[in-house]
Amino acid sequence: MSDIVFVLLSITGLFALFLVAKNSVARNLKYCTICLAVGVTWILLLLLEQLDQFDNQLVVGILMGQSSLGVYYLLEKRVSKNLLIFRLPVLLTLTLLVYTVISQVFSLNAWLVTSGVWLVATIFYIYRTHPTIKGKVKALIECCSDW
């Protein structure tokens, strides 16, 4: 069986299992069944990789990317509007975390770039009511809302 078929079947099976659990024993828990199935799948694949039972970083990277984007959208949906100025640094951090886990390489330069973006976003956030900065902050916050 190919890696992708194995992964697709795993996600489907876990989705069904978690959906049944959500509708019976875990009724009070709020979670996205698809997100949980994808997340558990890539965690298991990483464990299998450590045990030399799985060797397809592309598939693991795709699944981790899906999870990181899911986290991004969850945060975007749940934070107050003025915190949306941190969209880019959050996305960069999640991307870099996935890269670091998959490659097992810590890139100091990449972390410095990401930290610099966080610093600039933080400065914009601190001065968000300043007349000169206010319009730029509004543009940053509304960057993805009108397309």
N, C-alpha and C positions, 0 to 999 in steps of 0.2 A: 504494500500500500504506500502511495506517495505521501510525503510529508504534509502537503496541503490538504489532501483528502483526510488524513488522520486528524489534522487541526480542525477542519470544518466539521467533521463528525464529533469531535470532542466538544467544540463550542455548542453544537446543536444538542448533544446529550446533556451537557451541563445546563444549558438554557432550559430544557424541559424539566430537569431535576429541580432547579432553583425556582421555576415557575410553579411547580406543584407545591414546593415548600412554602413559597410566598402565599399561596392560596389556601394553605392548610395550617401548618404548624407555625409559620412565621408571619402571621397576618398583621402583627403590630409593627413589624420591621419595614422600614421604607428603603428600598434599594432598587436599582435598575437591573433587571434580570439579565439583559444583554451585557451590560457593563461587567457584572459579576462573572458571567460565563467567560468573557474574553479575558478578564483579569486573572481568574483562576487558571485558565488555559496557559497563558504565558508564564505564570509563576511555576506551574508544573513543568513546562518545557524548559525553563531555566534549571530546575532541579534535575530533570532528565539529562540536560546538557552537562551538568556537573558530574553526573554518574556515567558519562560517555555513552548515553543511550539515545541521544538526539543531537544532531549537528546541523541546524539550519538557522543561522542567525538572521537571515532575511525574514523568515516567517515570524520569529520572535520579535524582531524589530518592528514589523508591520503591526503586530498585535499590541506591542507596548506603545506605539504611536497612536493607535486607536484609543487606548486607555488614557494617554496623556491629553489628547484632545477632549476626551470625555470629562476629565478633571477640569480642564480649561473652561468648557461650556458650563459645567456645574458651578464653578466659582463665579463665572460671568453672570449666571442667572441669580445667584444668591447674595452677591455683595451689593452694597449701596452704589448708586450711580456714580458718585464722585470717586469711588475707588477703581472705576473702569479705566482710569488713566494708567493703571498697572497691567493692562492687557498684554502689551508686548513683552515686558520683563517676565511675566508669568509664563507666557508661551515659550520664550527663549530658555527659561530655567527648566521647564518640563522637557523640552527638546534635548537640552544638554544632559539632563539626568538620564534619559533613555540612551543617548549616545554613550555616556560614561558606563552604564551598566552593560550595554551590548559589546562595546569595544574593550571594556576593562582598561581604558586609558583615561587618566586624569589630565586634561588639557588646561594647564594654568592660564594660557592666553585666552581660551574660550571662556573660562570662568571670570577672568578679568574684564572681558568685553561685556559679559552678562551683568557683572557687578556695576560696570559703568552705566549701562542702560538703566539698572535699578536706581542708581544715584541720580541720574538726570530726571527720571520719572518722580523720584521722591522730592527733588527740588521743585519741579513743576507742581506737585501736590501741595507742598508747604506754601507756595506762593500763588495758589490757584485763584485767590480773590484779588490779586494785584491787577490793576487795570491793564498793564502791558502784557501780562501772562494769561489773563482770563480767557481771551479769544483762542489762544493756542491750546489751552486746556480743554476748552469746549470742543475744538476740532479733534483733539486726541480721543476724547470720550465718545464723540459721535462718529468716529472713523468707520465703524462697521454697521451703523444703524440706518444709513440711507443709501442703499445701493440697489 
